[in-house]
């Protein structure tokens, strides 16, 4: 028969195998947020929400661990009291779920959380790159026009003779047949076999996360005469236009050729937020 006094102390608590994923994932998410890497994976608003979720996980771990420690301490006191009273029938241990009858399934499920953690730590701290842009169809003006239709017309500010805007603004103007002088920020991407003076200026448009990011890739070509007029050496520029290199580029749009003739450019570091 079951001892009623023992049943009174029958309080299931979470085992370490069930608690550690909360600690690991909460800590990992806080690390991603603190280093800024989370914004390579999530749009800013969702990055902040992920931090809130991490805080909930850490709080749940702290609560679960506190309950576990408290119950185990209570059990020790009960066993000591039973021994002193000579009540051998009450010397049954507390049922701590996951300790005495955990089973291999629980261990395997718990260890499975290690895989995405290891993969996450091994990923480079960077946004979506030029290879992804090419695979997603860089230079597809029809796709860029469709993306542009979903957004309001991009505003611009004057920088000398050029209207400085986002790369989406450049795509809107080029797909709309507007021959203008514009400037924007993006990184370099090339398809296999493209000559050094032809490339794409790319930036990704992210709605919620990196998995749904879509490339805005404007076909570009160096205008060697204009580069020399800006005191740049075309050969040196071509040599430094490597894939994933971030640049501020200025040039004129040629809707008939569907190309952006680059007349001036500046090599820059990757921005804090690489997405639009």
C-alpha positions in Angstrom: 0.0 0.0 0.0 1.0 3.5 -0.6 2.0 5.5 2.5 -0.1 8.6 2.7 2.7 10.6 4.2 5.0 9.6 1.4 2.3 10.5 -1.2 2.1 14.0 0.3 5.7 14.5 -0.7 5.2 13.1 -4.2 5.9 16.3 -6.2 7.3 15.9 -9.7 10.1 18.3 -10.6 12.0 18.8 -13.8 15.3 17.0 -14.2 18.6 18.6 -15.3 18.1 17.0 -18.7 14.9 19.0 -19.1 16.2 22.2 -17.6 19.5 22.7 -19.4 18.0 23.4 -22.9 16.2 26.4 -21.4 19.5 27.7 -20.0 21.5 26.9 -23.1 19.0 28.5 -25.6 18.3 31.5 -23.4 22.0 32.2 -22.9 22.7 31.7 -26.6 20.0 34.1 -27.7 21.3 36.7 -25.2 24.8 36.2 -26.7 23.4 36.7 -30.2 21.6 39.9 -29.2 24.6 41.3 -27.2 27.0 40.8 -30.2 24.5 42.0 -32.8 24.5 38.7 -34.7 20.8 38.2 -34.1 20.1 41.0 -36.5 21.8 39.1 -39.3 19.1 36.4 -38.8 16.0 38.4 -37.8 14.5 41.8 -38.6 15.1 44.3 -35.8 11.6 44.1 -34.2 11.8 40.3 -34.1 15.3 40.4 -32.7 14.0 42.3 -29.7 11.2 39.8 -29.4 13.7 37.0 -29.4 15.5 38.7 -26.5 12.3 38.8 -24.6 11.7 35.1 -25.3 15.3 34.4 -24.1 14.6 36.2 -20.8 11.4 34.1 -20.4 13.5 30.9 -20.9 16.1 32.0 -18.4 13.4 32.9 -15.9 11.8 29.5 -16.4 15.1 27.7 -15.9 15.7 29.7 -12.7 12.2 28.9 -11.4 12.5 25.2 -12.3 15.9 24.9 -10.7 14.8 26.7 -7.6 11.8 24.4 -7.3 14.0 21.3 -7.8 16.5 22.4 -5.2 13.7 23.3 -2.8 11.9 19.9 -3.2 15.2 17.9 -2.9 16.0 19.8 0.4 12.5 19.1 1.7 13.0 15.4 0.8 16.3 15.3 2.7 14.7 16.8 5.8 11.8 14.3 5.6 14.1 11.4 5.3 16.2 12.6 8.2 13.1 13.1 10.3 11.9 9.6 9.4 15.2 8.0 10.4 15.2 9.8 13.7 11.6 8.6 14.3 12.4 5.0 13.2 9.8 5.1 10.5 11.4 2.8 8.0 8.2 2.7 5.9 8.6 6.4 5.1 12.1 6.1 3.7 10.8 6.1 0.1 12.6 8.7 -2.1 10.8 11.6 -3.6 9.6 11.0 -7.2 11.9 13.4 -9.1 10.7 13.0 -12.6 13.6 12.4 -15.0 16.1 11.2 -12.4 15.2 7.7 -11.5 13.2 6.8 -14.6 14.6 9.1 -17.3 15.1 6.6 -20.1 17.2 7.0 -23.2 14.5 8.9 -25.0 14.8 11.9 -22.7 18.6 11.9 -23.0 18.5 11.7 -26.8 15.9 14.5 -27.0 17.9 16.7 -24.7 21.2 16.1 -26.5 19.4 16.9 -29.8 19.4 20.6 -28.7 23.2 20.6 -29.0 23.1 20.2 -32.8 21.6 23.6 -33.7 23.7 25.3 -30.9 26.9 23.9 -32.5 25.8 24.9 -35.9 24.8 28.4 -34.7 28.2 29.1 -33.1 30.0 27.9 -36.2 28.1 30.3 -38.6 30.1 33.4 -39.5 28.9 36.8 -38.1 27.6 38.2 -41.4 24.4 38.7 -43.4 23.3 36.9 -46.5 26.1 37.0 -49.1 26.7 37.4 -52.8 26.4 33.6 -53.5 22.8 33.7 -52.1 22.0 36.7 -54.2 23.1 34.9 -57.4 21.2 31.8 -56.5 18.1 33.8 -55.8 18.2 35.4 -59.3 20.3 38.5 -59.1 19.5 41.0 -61.8 15.9 39.9 -62.4 14.3 43.3 -63.0 10.8 41.8 -63.1 11.3 40.4 -59.6 12.7 43.8 -58.4 9.7 45.6 -60.0 7.4 43.3 -58.1 9.2 44.0 -54.8 9.1 47.7 -55.5 5.4 47.6 -56.1 5.0 46.4 -52.5 6.7 49.4 -51.1 6.2 53.1 -51.2 8.4 55.1 -53.6 11.8 55.5 -52.0 12.8 59.0 -51.0 16.2 60.4 -51.9 18.5 63.2 -50.8 20.9 65.1 -53.1 24.6 64.3 -52.9 26.2 66.6 -55.5 24.8 65.6 -58.8 23.4 62.3 -57.5 20.1 61.4 -55.8 21.2 59.3 -52.8 18.6 56.6 -52.1 18.3 52.9 -51.1 19.1 50.2 -53.6 15.4 49.6 -53.8 15.0 53.2 -54.9 17.6 52.6 -57.6 15.7 49.4 -58.7 12.4 51.3 -58.8 13.9 54.0 -61.0 15.6 51.6 -63.4 12.6 49.3 -63.8 10.4 52.4 -64.2 12.5 53.6 -67.2 13.9 56.7 -65.4 17.3 57.8 -66.7 18.7 59.5 -63.6 21.9 60.0 -61.7 21.7 58.1 -58.4 23.8 56.7 -55.6 23.2 53.9 -53.1 24.9 51.5 -50.7 25.3 47.7 -51.5 27.7 44.8 -51.9 29.2 43.3 -55.0 28.0 40.0 -56.6 28.9 38.4 -59.8 27.6 35.5 -61.8 30.1 32.9 -63.0 31.9 34.1 -66.1 31.0 37.8 -65.8 33.9 40.2 -66.7 35.5 42.2 -63.9 33.8 45.5 -65.0 30.3 44.0 -64.9 28.6 43.0 -61.6 25.6 43.4 -59.5 25.1 45.9 -56.6 23.1 43.9 -54.1 21.2 44.4 -50.8 18.7 42.1 -49.3 15.2 43.1 -48.3 14.2 41.3 -45.1 10.6 41.2 -43.8 11.0 39.0 -40.8 14.1 36.7 -41.0 17.1 35.8 -43.2 15.2 32.8 -44.5 12.7 35.0 -46.3 15.2 37.7 -47.4 15.0 38.6 -51.1 17.8 40.2 -53.1 17.5 43.6 -54.7 20.3 43.3 -57.3 20.9 46.1 -59.8 23.0 45.2 -62.9 26.0 47.6 -63.0 29.0 48.4 -65.2 32.0 50.6 -64.7 32.2 53.8 -66.8 35.9 54.0 -67.2 36.0 57.6 -68.5 33.8 58.9 -65.7 36.0 57.0 -63.1 39.1 58.8 -64.5 37.2 62.1 -64.2 36.7 61.3 -60.5 40.5 60.6 -60.2 40.0 56.8 -59.9 42.0 54.3 -61.8 39.6 51.8 -63.6 42.1 48.9 -63.5 42.6 49.4 -59.7 38.8 49.6 -59.1 38.2 46.4 -61.1 40.9 44.6 -59.1 39.3 45.5 -55.8 35.7 44.7 -56.8 35.6 41.4 -55.0 32.4 39.5 -54.2 30.8 40.7 -50.9 32.8 43.9 -50.9 30.5 46.8 -49.7 30.6 50.0 -51.7 28.9 53.3 -52.0 28.3 53.7 -55.7 27.2 56.6 -57.9 26.2 56.6 -61.5 23.6 57.1 -64.2 20.8 54.7 -65.0 20.4 53.5 -68.6 16.9 52.0 -68.9 17.4 51.0 -72.5 20.4 48.8 -71.7 18.9 48.0 -68.2 22.2 48.8 -66.5 23.6 51.2 -64.0 26.7 52.9 -65.3 29.0 53.4 -62.3 30.9 56.8 -62.4 32.2 57.0 -58.9 32.5 54.7 -55.9 33.9 54.3 -52.4 34.8 51.1 -50.6 33.2 50.9 -47.2 32.7 48.5 -44.3 29.6 46.4 -44.0 26.9 48.5 -42.2 25.6 47.6 -38.8 22.3 46.6 -40.4 23.0 45.0 -43.8 19.4 44.6 -44.7 16.8 47.0 -46.0 
